[in-house]
Amino acid sequence: MKKSETIHGSTRAIPLARQCGALLAATLFSLLVAIPSALAQDHDDPRWLTSWATAPSTLPNQDDPEEAAAEQTLRLIAHPSASGSSVRIRLSNTHGNGPLHIGAASIARQAEGSSIQAGSSAALSFAGQTSVTIAQGAVVFSDPLTYPVVAMQNLSVSLYLPGAAGFLTAHALSNQINYVSTGGDQTQASDLSAATETPAWPLLTAIDVIGAASSSAIAMVGDSITDGWGSTASANQRWPNHFSRRLLEESTDKRFAVVNAGISGNRVTTEGNALFGENLQARFERDVLALSKVTHMVLMEGINDIGMSPTDQLISASDIIAGYRQIIARAHASGIKVIGATLTPYEGAAYFTPQGEAVRQEVNAFIRSGGEFDGVIDFEQAVQDPANPSRILPAFTEDNLHPNDIGYKAMADIVDISLFE
C-alpha cells in the first residue's frame, strides 16, 4: 500500500531587510559547510547523539529478490529531532545479498520535494574517500562533517549507486515520500531529474549530530503505530514527531532527541511477512542499543503478535510478556530506562477477535501493574472511545487499528515528560 501527496508552493514579496538577512544567513551557511570535514569532531566524541533513525525492515524474498538498477541516485528525506554543529550518517547493507558500492554521497537541506536549498549541499566522505563499499551485512559511518543541523528542519541525503546494487536494505513503509532517479550521479544537483517517488528509506538508517553534552536520545520502539502508519505522508505526524515537538517547546532542564525504531507489522516474538522485518528481540541490538546516547526507550509492541497469530494457535500473553522481559533486561544492562506503553484498542480492525482482545487486556494489565517497567504511558486511555473502550475513538482512526494525525497527537499529549527527566 502506497501513499503520495502533492506539495504546493507559493511565492510572495519579501521586505529588503529580510532579503539581506536571508542572503547573509545563506552566505554564512555556505562558508560553514565548506570547512573541511577534518575540522569536525572525531567519532569517539562523547557528544555524538542520534538525531534521526529508522529500522531496516524489508527482508529479501529468497525466491525472487528485487535487484536495484545501476546508475541510480537516491534522495532520502529525514526530519532530525535535535540540532547539532557536526553530522555523520549511517548506511546499512544488513539485508543485502552482496557487497554494496556507494559512488558518492551528500547531505543538504530539503527545499521542496526532491529539490534542495541552494548552497546547502555538502559532500560526505568515508575514511577520507568519496566512495565506499559496504560489506554484506555491514554498517558504515560517514566521516564527521562540520555542518549545522537544525531540529525539525528536513535534511536531504543523496546516495549514488553506480553499479547494479543487488537487494537494498530499506525501511519499507516510511510515511515519507523519497525519490529515485536513474540519471547517473546527481548527489549535488539542486533538482533531481526524472525523479520517481518511493515510500521507502533505502540504506540510510541514522543521522548523528554533535549536540549539547547534556542531550540524550529516547528510542521509540514499536510497530506500525510507532512507525506512523495512517498519518499524512511527508507531514511528520507520527506520535513520536508530535512528542518531539512537545519536548522542544516544554522541556527546559535537558534536551532530548527522539528516534523512531518502529517497523510496521513488526512483532515481539515471531516474524511472518518479509516487509515487516525481524522480530523485536532479534533486531533490538541493531535498532536501539547501537544508536548514540540512548538513555530511555518507550516500548509499544505486541498487537501484531496477537492479531497475526492463527486463531487456533493464539499467542499467549505470557509469551509476549516473556519477550518484554528480555528487552527490559538487555536495555537495563546498557543503562537504558524502559517505559512501557499500553496496547491501543483494535475492535473493528481486520484481525480483531474476542480471544485476542482478552490477551491484549492481560498484556496491558502487566504493563500497568507488573512493576518491571521504569514507567508507564497509557496509550489505550489516550485514544479509546469512552462509549466503547475496546475501540479507538472514531474521530481518531480510519481503520479501527491505526490512529490518524489527531489520534497520534492525542497519544503524544498524554505522555508525562517527567518520565524522562
N, C-alpha and C positions, 0 to 999 in steps of 0.2 A: 504494500500500500504506500503510495507516494503522495506528498503534498507539495504544492507550489503556491507562490503568491507573486503579484506584480508590485514592484516598488515604484511609486510615483514621486518624481522630483518636482521642485518648484524653484523659481528664482525671484528675487526682489532687490530693490535698490539698497545699497549698504552705505551708511554715512562714511565720509572720508576718514574720520578718526578711527573707525572700526577697520576700514580697509588698511590703513597704515599699521594698526596693531596686528592685524592678521598677517600682513607681509613680514613684519618683524618676527612674529612667532614662527612663521614658516622658515625664515632665514636662520633663526637660532636652531630650529629643529634640524634643518639640513646640515648645519655645522656640527651639531652634536652627533648625528648618526654617521657622519663622515669620519669621526675619531676612530683610529684603528682599534680593532677588537682586542689587540694585545693589552690595551689600557683598561679593559673591563676586568672584573674580579675573576679569581680562579674558581675552579669547580668545587674546591673544598671550603669556600667561604661559608660560614655558618648562617648567613642571612638568606641563602637561597630558599625560595618559597615557591611552591607550585601555585600559580595564579589561575590556571585553567587546565582541565584534564578531561579525557574521555576514555572509556574502556573498550578495547578491541572486542568485537562480538562475532562477526561472521566467520564461521568455520568453513573450510573448503569442502565442497561436495566431492568425495573421492571418485565417484563415477564420472563426473563431468565438471571439473574445477574451472571456474571462469578465469580466463587469462587476460591480463591488461595489455593493450596495444602499445607499440613503441611510439616515440616522439610525442608523448603526452606532457602537458603542463597541468598540474592540479592547482587550483586556487581555493584554499580552505579558510573558512571564516570562523574566528574564535572570539569569545567575549570574556576577556580577563576580569577577574574579580578583585584583584589587588594591583596597586601601582608599583612601579619599580624603576630603577635607573639603568639596569642591565638586564639582558634577556638571554635565554637559551631555549631551544626546543628539543623535544624527544620524538624520535621516529622509531616505529616498531615494525619488524618483519616476523612477529610472533607466529602468525599463521601462514607465512609464505611457504611455497614449495621449492624454494631455492634461494641463492643469494640475490639481493636486490640492489641495483645500481642507481644512485641519485646523481644526476649530472650537474645540477645546480639547485640552490635554494635561496629564498629571500623572505624577508618579513617587511610588512608595510601596514599603514593604517587603511582600513577599508573606506572608500568613498561611498559607493553605491553599487549593489550587485557585485559583479566581478571586477569593477574598477577600483583603483587605489588612489589615495591622495597624492597629488604632485609633490615631489621632493621628499616623500616619507619612506621610500623603499631603501632597504639596506641588504646587501648580500650576506648570507650566512656561510660559515666555513666549518670544516670538520677536521680537527687535528691540523689546522693550517691549510687545508686543501679546499678547493671549491666544490669537490665532488666526494662521494663516499659510497662504498659498497657495504651493505648491511648483511651480515651472515644470516643464514636461515635460522629463524627462532630468536634472533638477537634484537637488542635495542641500542640506538646510538644517541649521544648528546651532540648538539652543535656546540661550537666554541662559544664561550661567553662573549657577548657583544654589548658595548655601551649603546643603549637605545632606550628612550623613555617610553614606558608602558603606562597607560592611564586606565585605571579601573573603569569598567563599563563602557569603554570605547573599543569598538571592534577592531581586531587585527586581521590581516590577510596574510596567510603563509602560502607561498608558491613553491612547488616542487616540480622539477623537470625530470622525466623518466625517458632517457634517450633510447633504451633498448626494450625489447619485449620483457615485461616486468613479472610475468607469471601471476600467481594469485596474490592480490593485495590485501594485507591485513587492514581491517576497517571497522569502524563503528557504523553499523548499517543504517540505523534509523535515528538521525540526529535532530530532527525537527529544525534543521538549519539548511538553507539552500547553499550548496557549494558548487564549484564549477570545474569543468574539464575541457581542455582544448587539445586537439591533435595537430596543432600548427607549429610544432617544434618548441624550442626554449623561449618561453615568454615570461620567465620569472621576474624580469624587470619592466615588463610592459605595463603602461598605465591602464590600458584596456585589453582584456583578454579576447582575442579574435576567435570567431566561430565557436564561442563557448556553449556547452550544453550543461544542463543542471543535473546535480546528483544529490540525493538525500543523505549520502554517506560522508564520513570523515575518514578517508583512506590515509594510513601511515602515521599521521600526526596523533600522538597520544597525550602530550603535556606541553605546557609552556611555563617555564620557571622564571622568576624575576628576583633581582636583589631588592628586597624590601626592608622595612624597618626591623631592627633587631628584635623588637617585641612582637612582631607579627607571627602568626602561625596559621595553619590551614585546617579546615573542617572538611572531611570527606563525607559526602552524601552517598550512601551505599544502598542500592536497591534495584528495582526492575523498571518497567515502563512508567510507573507513576513518578519515580525519581528522574527517569530519562526525559519525562515531559510529554509523553505521547498524548495527543488530544489538545495540546496547546498550539497557538498560532505559530506557523513556521517562520523562522528568522526574526522573531519578535522577542526572544528571551523571556518567555512567560512561564517557564518551568518553576516549580516551587522553590528549588534552590536558588534560581535567579531572583525571585521575589525576596527571599530571605537575605541574600547577599546585599541587595539594595537597602533592606532594613538595617543591617549591620553597619553599613556606611553612614546611614542617617542617624542612628540611635546610639551606637557603641562609641564610648569615648576613652575607656580605660585601656583597651587593647584592640588591635586591628586583626581581622581575620580574612583570609582568602576562603572562598567556598568552591570546592571542586566536586564535579559530578562523576560518580562511579556507578551510575545506573545503566543497566542494559535491558532494553525491552524484551519481555519474555523470559528473563533470567529466573533461575530457581536456586534455592539454598542447597538442595540435596542431590539433584539429578539434572540432566540436560536432555533435550529432545531435538527440536528444530535447529538446523545449522545456523540460522540467523541469530540465535539467542545466546550464543557463547557458552563457555564452560560454566559449571555450577559455581556458586559463590565461594565455596571452600577451596576450589581449585584455582580461582582467579584472584583470591584475596591478596596474596603477596604482591602480585604484579600491579593490581589496580588500586591498592591502598598503601601497603607498607613501603612500597618502592618510591612513593611520592615524597616531596621535600617538605619537612617541618609540619607534618600532620600531627596534631595534638588531640583532636577529637574526631569522632565519626558518628553519624546517625545511621542506624540500621533499620531499614524498612523493606523487608522482602519475605516472601512465603506464600503470597496469594496464588502465584503460578504453580507452586508445588501442589497446592490444594486443587485448583481449577483444572490443571492439565493432567492430573493423575487419573487413571482409569477408575470409573465408578465402582468396579468390583475389586479394585486394589487401592482404595483411597488412602493416601498417605496419612499417617497419624500425626497428631500434634507433637507427640514425643519425638518423632523423627526430626521435625523442624526445629524443635527446642534443642535437641542434641547438636544440630548444626549451629544454632546461635551460640551455644556454649563454647564450641570450638573457636568461633570467630572472636568471642569475648576474650578467651584465654590468649589467643595469638595477638590480639590488639593490646591487651594489658602487658604482655611480655615485651612489647615495643613502646610502652609508656603512653598508649593512646586510650583515652576515655571513650566509652561506648554508650551512646544514648539510644535506647530502644524506642521505636515508633510503632504504634498500633496499626494493624492492617485495616484498611478502609472497607466500608460495606461494598457488596457486589451483587446483591439480589437484582435480577433483571439482566445481568450480563450473560453472554452466550454460554459460559461454562459454569454457571451457578447451579448448585444442588443443595438441598436442605442438609445433607450429610456434611458437605463441605463447609457450610455455614457453622455447623457445630464445631468443626475443627478450628475455624477462624476464631470463634469465641474463646476456645480453650487456649489458643496461642496468645490472644490478646490478654487473657487473664494472667498468663505467665509474664508477659511484658510489663504489665502494670504492677503486679504484686510479687513477682518471683524474687525480687531483691538482688538480681545478678547484674542488671544494667546499672550504669553510673547515673542515669537519669531517664526520664520517660517523656515522650511527646505523644499526646493523644490525638492523632490524626483522624481516628474514627469520629471522635467528638466534633472535630472541626468541620467535617463535610456531611455527616449523616442527616437524614431527613427526620426531624423530631416526630413527625406523624407516622413514620415507618422506619425505625432505626436500622433495619437491615438493608436499607437502600441509601444511596447518595442523594442529597437534595437535588431535585430535578433541575433547578437553575444552575447547578454546579457541574453537570455532566451531559454528554451527548449519547453515551453508550452504557451507562449504569456501571461502569468499571473505572474509567479514567476521568479525572476532573478536567474541566476546561480552564480557560485563563483565570476566571474569577474563583473557581474552586481551588486552583493552585495557590492563588493569593491568600485565600482563607486558611489554607494549610500553613503558609509561611507566617501569617499573622498570629497564629496560636502558639508559636514556638516561644518559650521563655528564654530570652537571651542570657539570663544569668546562669543557665546550664553550662555555658561555655566560658563564663568569666569568673 
